[in-house]
C-alpha cells in the first residue's frame, strides 16, 4: 500500500521566479534536507518495502525532482505526475531495483528519462539542453546546485519583515511589476522599490556572506 501523500498525489507547490518548486508543509520538521541517503540503504529499504526508508526518499528528493521535471516539461500538472509515477514505480518495483552510485543522481536521471519519454509521446520538441543534460553526467552537479539555491532563497525570504516579504513574493513569485504591486497594496512606487532593495540586500548578505554595513 502506498503512503497516503503518494497515493493521493499531493504535491503542494509555491512559485519562485516563474519556476515551480515543491515545498512540503512543516519543512523543517518533516524533511531531511541536506541528508543524502546511501545507495545501499535505498536499495535494501525498497526491496524490504521499508516505509521509513521510502518516506525518507520521498521527503528528501521529491521537491528537487519536481523542480527538475518542471524545468524540462514546463507543465505543472505533468511534472507532478512524473514525480508521482516515479515514486509509485519505486514502491511497486523496488524489489527488483538496484541503485548504484549517488541516489540523487540516480533519481534525477530517472525523472529526466521519464520527461523525455513523455515529450516524445506527445510529439513535442525536446530541447538540446535536456538531451545534453542526459548525456553529460557533470551537468548533474550544476543542476543540483541550482535547485538547492532556489530552496535556500525561499527559506531565507521567510526571515524578511512581513511587508517586505509580501512585496518580494509579489514581484518574484507572482511576476507583478512594481507599479502593479504599488496599486495592489495601495502604497507608493518608491516604497515598492525600497522594499525590493531591502529584500535583495538581505538575500545577498546571507547567500554571499557579506558583512553588514556598520
Secondary structure as UniProt FT lines:
FT   HELIX           4..7
FT   TURN            8..9
FT   STRAND          13..16
FT   TURN            17..18
FT   STRAND          19..22
FT   TURN            25..26
FT   HELIX           27..30
FT   TURN            33..34
FT   HELIX           39..47
FT   TURN            48..49
FT   HELIX           51..73
FT   HELIX           76..93
FT   HELIX           94..96
FT   HELIX           103..121
FT   TURN            122..123
FT   HELIX           128..135
FT   TURN            137..138
FT   HELIX           139..157
FT   TURN            158..159
FT   HELIX           162..172
FT   HELIX           178..185
FT   HELIX           189..208
//
